[in-house]
Amino acid sequence: MLSTASQFLHNSLHPSIYVAPYSPTSIEIDANPDKDSWSRIPWSKDFDDIRGPFDAPPNERPSQKCRTRFKMQWDDSFLYILAIMESDMEVQATFTERNSPIYHQDSDFEVFVDPLGSCHFYKELEMNALNTIWNLMLDKPYSDGGVEYSGRIAKFGDDRYYEVQHMKTSVKVLKGKLNQKNKGDVVWAAEIALAHQDTLKHQEFSGLNLSPLVGDLWRINFSRVEKKGGINWTWQQERIWDPIKKRHEGKVDMHLPDAWGYVQFGPSLEKSNEIGEVPFSKIMEGKGDPLWPAKLAVMNVYYAQQSYKECHGGNFASDLKSLSEFTDERILAPFCSMKDSRYELKLITENNVDGFIFTIYTEGSMISVTNNRLLNVKNVYITESYNGRIDNSNQD
């Protein structure tokens, strides 16, 4: 177990969680926020600047007239999302062709989902107030050399073609008019049904066509983009470890999946004790991802390695001691003192390119990260002999 001080540190950095209740019936997708199926579901907190309140310029944070909120629920086939965007500026909506780059020009609502929490092969949906859709998949974040898979850049049958088949979306302007220059006071709603079949494509278990189970956690985040990317408001702020500044700092980059929040798949309303946004006080009590401290630790090493490489001729460090100037000792130290934990930091070579894998074995789990941000979690059984450990499960 982590010490009280260490637990406080890890929990205070834990991303937001929204507990979505199970819906016993399917939901009609018509962007009507007043229908009965949403009446008992609580709203999320309001979106804030992508960097968070401490790192964002005050004039880029949303006013009370530019609120963005959402609700979520789920069934065996879909994750349902209802979002409302309020605006005191022009809501631009011009793209009408599917898979257009919405945020380049229009007011834009975005959903990012990484069901395995691996930071690889995550899905992104963008939509404007005309219900024009752009679906894409990233094999890994852009900063790790990732590329887009979509119908925008590839045709059916091409390796980089990706498209959803079962998603449903709807948009409704609740107040005001679109494309009114120098005029605001506009409210529009978006309702989305993300099909699990589409979300789980290209995952290790995609061929099994699985649905989430009660209690499962998926990484998720939402973004609202205005003024051609000049404004970016999100549900979970994109805060990561900055090895040079030696602190966690907000970044203007949605493609940091390790910084996203969580959706937890809850039971039905009749069986739920708590649904909606998990209060910070509950996260501090330990309600969240039980492996979060270890995930935070391996990502601390990941970011440290990127800075080490930049400062040392393109090579990664081969031991933790060499990384000490770039890591946060408070985040790593608790695992060093845990009796049943193991560290393993390897320097490997693939195709003449130096790489690394950093692994923590803790509390029956193996959490690892590679040089291209592949975050992997497995349940393991650790024998008395470190070299004799047994992996007796598939990936979570």
C-alpha positions as CSV (number, residue, x, y, z in Angstrom):
1,M,0.0,0.0,0.0
2,L,1.1,3.5,-0.7
3,S,1.8,5.8,2.2
4,T,-0.9,8.4,3.1
5,A,1.2,11.2,1.6
6,S,1.9,9.3,-1.6
7,Q,-1.8,8.2,-1.9
8,F,-2.8,11.9,-1.6
9,L,-0.4,12.9,-4.4
10,H,-1.5,10.1,-6.8
11,N,-5.2,10.7,-6.1
12,S,-4.9,14.5,-6.5
13,L,-3.5,13.8,-10.0
14,H,-6.2,11.3,-10.9
15,P,-8.3,12.3,-13.9
16,S,-12.1,12.9,-13.8
17,I,-14.5,10.0,-13.8
18,Y,-18.1,9.9,-15.0
19,V,-20.2,6.9,-14.0
20,A,-22.6,6.2,-16.8
21,P,-25.7,4.2,-15.8
22,Y,-26.9,1.2,-17.8
23,S,-30.0,1.8,-19.9
24,P,-32.4,-1.2,-20.0
25,T,-33.9,0.2,-23.3
26,S,-32.4,1.7,-26.4
27,I,-32.4,5.5,-26.8
28,E,-33.8,7.3,-29.7
29,I,-31.2,9.7,-31.2
30,D,-32.9,12.9,-32.0
31,A,-30.9,15.6,-30.0
32,N,-33.9,16.3,-27.8
33,P,-32.4,17.0,-24.3
34,D,-35.8,17.1,-22.6
35,K,-36.9,13.5,-23.3
36,D,-37.5,11.2,-20.4
37,S,-34.5,8.9,-21.2
38,W,-32.2,11.7,-20.1
39,S,-34.2,13.3,-17.3
40,R,-32.7,11.4,-14.4
41,I,-29.1,11.5,-15.7
42,P,-26.8,14.2,-14.1
43,W,-24.7,16.7,-16.1
44,S,-21.0,16.6,-16.1
45,K,-19.0,19.6,-14.8
46,D,-18.6,22.5,-17.2
47,F,-15.7,22.4,-19.7
48,D,-12.7,24.5,-19.1
49,D,-9.6,25.5,-21.1
50,I,-7.7,22.5,-22.3
51,R,-4.7,23.5,-20.1
52,G,-6.8,23.8,-16.9
53,P,-7.5,26.9,-14.8
54,F,-3.9,27.2,-13.5
55,D,-2.1,27.1,-16.8
56,A,-4.5,28.8,-19.2
57,P,-4.6,32.6,-20.0
58,P,-7.7,34.0,-18.2
59,N,-9.1,35.4,-21.5
60,E,-9.1,31.9,-23.1
61,R,-11.3,30.3,-20.4
62,P,-15.0,29.9,-21.2
63,S,-17.5,32.4,-19.7
64,Q,-20.8,31.4,-18.1
65,K,-22.3,32.2,-21.5
66,C,-20.2,29.6,-23.2
67,R,-21.0,26.5,-21.1
68,T,-20.4,23.0,-22.4
69,R,-21.7,19.9,-20.5
70,F,-22.6,16.3,-21.3
71,K,-24.4,13.3,-19.9
72,M,-23.7,9.6,-20.6
73,Q,-25.4,6.2,-20.3
74,W,-24.9,2.9,-22.0
75,D,-26.5,-0.4,-23.1
76,D,-25.1,-3.6,-24.6
77,S,-24.7,-2.0,-28.0
78,F,-24.0,1.7,-27.5
79,L,-22.4,4.3,-25.3
80,Y,-24.9,7.3,-25.4
81,I,-23.7,10.9,-25.1
82,L,-25.8,14.0,-24.9
83,A,-24.0,17.4,-25.0
84,I,-25.1,21.0,-25.0
85,M,-23.0,23.9,-26.2
86,E,-23.9,27.4,-25.3
87,S,-22.3,30.3,-27.0
88,D,-22.1,34.1,-27.0
89,M,-20.2,34.2,-30.3
90,E,-20.9,33.0,-33.8
91,V,-21.5,29.3,-34.2
92,Q,-20.0,28.5,-37.6
93,A,-21.3,25.4,-39.5
94,T,-20.3,25.1,-43.1
95,F,-18.9,21.6,-43.8
96,T,-21.6,19.3,-45.2
97,E,-19.4,16.4,-46.6
98,R,-18.7,13.5,-44.3
99,N,-15.1,13.2,-43.0
100,S,-14.3,16.8,-43.6
101,P,-11.8,18.3,-41.2
102,I,-14.5,20.0,-39.0
103,Y,-12.3,21.9,-36.6
104,H,-10.3,23.6,-39.4
105,Q,-13.3,25.9,-39.9
106,D,-16.4,25.2,-37.9
107,S,-17.5,25.2,-34.3
108,D,-16.8,21.6,-33.3
109,F,-17.7,19.0,-30.7
110,E,-15.3,16.1,-30.3
111,V,-15.2,12.7,-28.5
112,F,-12.0,10.7,-28.0
113,V,-12.2,7.1,-26.7
114,D,-9.5,4.6,-25.8
115,P,-11.2,1.5,-24.4
116,L,-8.0,-0.4,-23.6
117,G,-6.3,2.7,-22.2
118,S,-3.3,1.7,-24.3
119,C,-2.8,5.1,-26.0
120,H,-2.8,3.2,-29.3
121,F,-5.6,2.8,-31.9
122,Y,-7.9,5.2,-30.1
123,K,-11.0,6.7,-31.8
124,E,-12.0,10.3,-32.5
125,L,-15.3,11.7,-33.5
126,E,-15.8,15.4,-34.6
127,M,-19.1,17.0,-35.5
128,N,-20.5,20.4,-36.3
129,A,-23.9,22.0,-35.8
130,L,-25.1,20.6,-39.1
131,N,-24.5,17.0,-38.0
132,T,-21.6,16.6,-40.4
133,I,-19.3,13.9,-39.0
134,W,-15.6,13.1,-39.2
135,N,-14.5,9.7,-37.8
136,L,-10.9,8.8,-37.5
137,M,-8.5,6.5,-35.6
138,L,-5.0,7.2,-34.5
139,D,-2.6,4.2,-34.3
140,K,-0.7,6.2,-31.7
141,P,-0.4,9.9,-30.8
142,Y,0.9,12.3,-33.4
143,S,3.9,13.2,-31.3
144,D,4.9,9.5,-31.2
145,G,4.8,9.2,-35.0
146,G,1.1,8.4,-35.2
147,V,-1.0,8.6,-38.4
148,E,-4.6,9.1,-39.1
149,Y,-6.8,6.3,-40.3
150,S,-10.1,7.5,-41.9
151,G,-12.2,7.9,-45.0
152,R,-10.8,11.3,-45.4
153,I,-7.3,10.2,-46.3
154,A,-7.9,6.6,-47.6
155,K,-10.5,4.6,-49.6
156,F,-12.2,1.4,-48.7
157,G,-9.8,-1.4,-48.9
158,D,-6.7,0.7,-48.2
159,D,-4.6,0.0,-45.2
160,R,-5.3,3.4,-43.6
161,Y,-9.1,3.3,-44.2
162,Y,-11.3,3.5,-41.1
163,E,-15.0,4.1,-40.9
164,V,-17.8,3.4,-38.4
165,Q,-20.8,1.4,-39.5
166,H,-23.2,1.5,-36.5
167,M,-22.9,5.0,-34.9
168,K,-25.9,7.3,-34.7
169,T,-25.8,11.1,-34.3
170,S,-28.2,14.0,-34.3
171,V,-27.9,17.7,-33.8
172,K,-30.5,20.4,-32.9
173,V,-30.2,24.1,-32.6
174,L,-32.1,25.0,-29.4
175,K,-31.7,28.7,-29.5
176,G,-30.5,31.3,-32.0
177,K,-29.2,30.8,-35.6
178,L,-26.0,29.5,-37.1
179,N,-23.5,31.5,-39.1
180,Q,-24.6,34.9,-37.8
181,K,-21.4,37.0,-37.8
182,N,-20.8,39.2,-34.7
183,K,-23.9,37.6,-33.1
184,G,-24.0,35.1,-30.3
185,D,-26.6,33.7,-27.9
186,V,-26.8,30.3,-29.6
187,V,-27.4,26.9,-28.0
188,W,-27.1,23.6,-29.8
189,A,-27.3,20.0,-28.7
190,A,-25.6,16.9,-30.0
191,E,-26.7,13.4,-29.2
192,I,-24.5,10.4,-30.1
193,A,-24.7,6.7,-29.9
194,L,-21.2,5.2,-30.2
195,A,-21.5,1.6,-31.1
196,H,-19.2,-0.7,-29.2
197,Q,-18.6,-2.7,-32.4
198,D,-17.0,0.5,-33.9
199,T,-15.1,1.6,-30.8
200,L,-13.6,-1.8,-30.3
201,K,-12.3,-2.2,-33.8
202,H,-8.6,-2.8,-34.2
203,Q,-8.3,-3.8,-30.5
204,E,-6.7,-7.1,-29.5
205,F,-10.1,-8.5,-28.7
206,S,-12.0,-6.9,-31.6
207,G,-12.8,-10.2,-33.2
208,L,-14.8,-11.2,-30.1
209,N,-17.2,-8.4,-30.5
210,L,-17.3,-7.7,-26.8
211,S,-19.4,-5.2,-24.9
212,P,-18.3,-3.5,-21.7
213,L,-19.3,-4.9,-18.4
214,V,-20.5,-3.1,-15.2
215,G,-17.5,-1.6,-13.5
216,D,-15.3,-1.4,-16.6
217,L,-13.3,1.8,-17.1
218,W,-12.6,3.3,-20.5
219,R,-10.4,6.4,-21.1
220,I,-12.4,9.2,-22.7
221,N,-12.3,12.9,-23.2
222,F,-14.4,15.6,-24.9
223,S,-13.4,18.8,-26.6
224,R,-15.1,21.8,-27.9
225,V,-13.2,23.8,-30.5
226,E,-14.0,27.4,-31.7
227,K,-12.3,30.0,-33.9
228,K,-10.5,27.4,-36.1
229,G,-8.7,25.9,-33.2
230,G,-7.9,29.2,-31.4
231,I,-10.1,28.1,-28.5
232,N,-10.2,24.6,-27.1
233,W,-12.3,23.7,-24.1
234,T,-12.3,20.2,-22.6
235,W,-13.9,18.1,-19.9
236,Q,-10.6,16.7,-18.6
237,Q,-7.7,19.1,-18.9
238,E,-4.7,17.7,-20.8
239,R,-2.1,17.8,-17.9
240,I,1.1,15.7,-18.2
241,W,4.5,15.6,-16.6
242,D,6.9,18.2,-17.9
243,P,10.4,16.9,-17.2
244,I,12.1,20.2,-17.7
245,K,9.8,22.2,-15.5
246,K,9.5,19.3,-13.0
247,R,5.7,19.6,-12.6
248,H,2.5,18.5,-14.2
249,E,1.4,21.2,-16.7
250,G,-1.5,21.7,-19.1
251,K,-0.8,21.3,-22.8
252,V,-2.8,22.4,-25.9
253,D,-2.9,18.9,-27.3
254,M,-5.9,16.5,-27.3
255,H,-3.7,13.6,-28.4
256,L,-2.4,12.8,-24.9
257,P,-4.6,9.7,-24.2
258,D,-2.8,9.1,-20.9
259,A,-4.2,12.4,-19.6
260,W,-7.9,11.7,-20.5
261,G,-10.6,11.1,-18.1
262,Y,-12.6,7.9,-17.5
263,V,-16.1,6.7,-18.2
264,Q,-17.1,3.9,-15.8
265,F,-19.9,1.6,-16.9
266,G,-22.3,1.6,-14.0
267,P,-25.4,-0.5,-13.2
268,S,-28.9,0.7,-14.0
269,L,-30.4,3.7,-12.2
270,E,-32.4,1.4,-10.0
271,K,-29.2,-0.3,-8.8
272,S,-26.8,2.6,-8.8
273,N,-25.8,4.3,-5.6
274,E,-23.8,7.0,-7.5
275,I,-23.9,8.1,-11.1
276,G,-22.6,11.0,-13.0
277,E,-19.4,12.9,-12.2
278,V,-17.4,11.4,-9.3
279,P,-16.7,14.1,-6.7
280,F,-13.1,14.9,-6.0
281,S,-13.6,13.9,-2.4
282,K,-14.6,10.3,-3.6
283,I,-11.5,10.1,-5.8
284,M,-9.4,11.1,-2.8
285,E,-11.0,8.2,-0.9
286,G,-9.8,5.8,-3.6
287,K,-12.7,5.6,-5.9
288,G,-11.1,5.4,-9.3
289,D,-8.7,3.3,-11.3
290,P,-6.9,1.1,-8.8
291,L,-3.8,0.9,-11.0
292,W,-3.7,4.7,-11.5
293,P,-0.6,5.2,-9.2
294,A,1.4,2.7,-11.3
295,K,0.2,4.1,-14.6
296,L,1.2,7.5,-13.4
297,A,4.6,6.2,-12.5
298,V,5.3,4.5,-15.8
299,M,4.2,7.6,-17.7
300,N,6.5,9.7,-15.5
301,V,9.4,7.6,-16.9
302,Y,8.0,7.8,-20.4
303,Y,8.1,11.6,-20.4
304,A,11.5,11.6,-18.6
305,Q,12.9,9.4,-21.3
306,Q,11.7,11.7,-24.1
307,S,13.6,14.6,-22.4
308,Y,16.7,12.5,-21.7
309,K,16.8,11.5,-25.4
310,E,16.7,15.1,-26.5
311,C,19.5,16.0,-24.1
312,H,21.8,13.0,-24.7
313,G,22.3,12.6,-28.4
314,G,19.1,10.7,-29.3
315,N,19.7,7.9,-26.8
316,F,17.4,6.7,-24.1
317,A,18.6,6.0,-20.5
318,S,19.2,2.4,-19.5
319,D,18.6,2.8,-15.8
320,L,16.5,4.9,-13.4
321,K,19.4,6.6,-11.8
322,S,20.3,8.3,-15.1
323,L,16.8,9.6,-15.4
324,S,16.6,11.1,-11.9
325,E,17.0,14.7,-13.2
326,F,13.8,14.3,-15.3
327,T,11.5,12.2,-13.0
328,D,9.4,12.9,-10.0
329,E,10.8,11.0,-7.1
330,R,7.5,11.4,-5.2
331,I,5.7,9.4,-7.9
332,L,8.3,6.7,-8.3
333,A,9.6,6.3,-4.7
334,P,6.5,4.5,-3.3
335,F,7.0,1.6,-5.7
336,C,10.6,1.3,-4.9
337,S,9.7,0.7,-1.2
338,M,6.8,-1.7,-1.9
339,K,7.9,-5.3,-0.9
340,D,6.1,-7.1,-3.7
341,S,6.9,-4.6,-6.6
342,R,9.5,-5.0,-9.2
343,Y,11.1,-2.5,-11.6
344,E,12.5,-3.4,-15.0
345,L,14.0,-0.9,-17.4
346,K,15.4,-2.3,-20.6
347,L,17.1,-0.6,-23.5
348,I,16.2,-2.5,-26.7
349,T,16.9,-2.0,-30.4
350,E,14.4,-2.5,-33.1
351,N,15.2,-1.8,-36.8
352,N,18.3,0.1,-35.7
353,V,16.2,2.6,-33.7
354,D,16.8,2.7,-30.0
355,G,13.8,2.1,-27.8
356,F,12.8,1.1,-24.3
357,I,10.2,-0.6,-22.2
358,F,9.6,0.3,-18.6
359,T,7.6,-2.1,-16.4
360,I,6.3,-2.1,-12.9
361,Y,5.1,-5.3,-11.3
362,T,2.7,-4.4,-8.4
363,E,-0.2,-6.0,-6.6
364,G,-0.6,-8.8,-9.2
365,S,-0.4,-6.6,-12.2
366,M,2.2,-5.7,-14.8
367,I,2.1,-2.1,-16.1
368,S,4.5,-1.2,-18.9
369,V,5.1,1.6,-21.3
370,T,7.3,1.7,-24.4
371,N,9.1,4.5,-26.2
372,N,6.1,5.0,-28.5
373,R,3.7,5.4,-25.6
374,L,2.2,1.9,-25.8
375,L,0.7,1.5,-22.3
376,N,0.0,-2.1,-21.5
377,V,-1.7,-3.7,-18.4
378,K,-1.7,-7.4,-17.7
379,N,-2.7,-9.5,-14.6
380,V,0.3,-11.5,-13.6
381,Y,1.4,-14.0,-10.9
382,I,4.8,-13.2,-9.5
383,T,6.7,-16.1,-8.1
384,E,9.4,-15.8,-5.4
385,S,12.0,-15.8,-8.2
386,Y,11.8,-12.5,-10.2
387,N,13.0,-14.3,-13.4
388,G,10.4,-17.0,-12.8
389,R,7.3,-14.9,-12.9
390,I,4.3,-16.3,-14.7
391,D,1.9,-14.4,-16.9
392,N,-1.4,-16.1,-16.6
393,S,-3.8,-13.8,-18.3
394,N,-4.6,-11.8,-21.4
395,Q,-4.5,-8.0,-21.7
396,D,-7.1,-6.1,-19.7
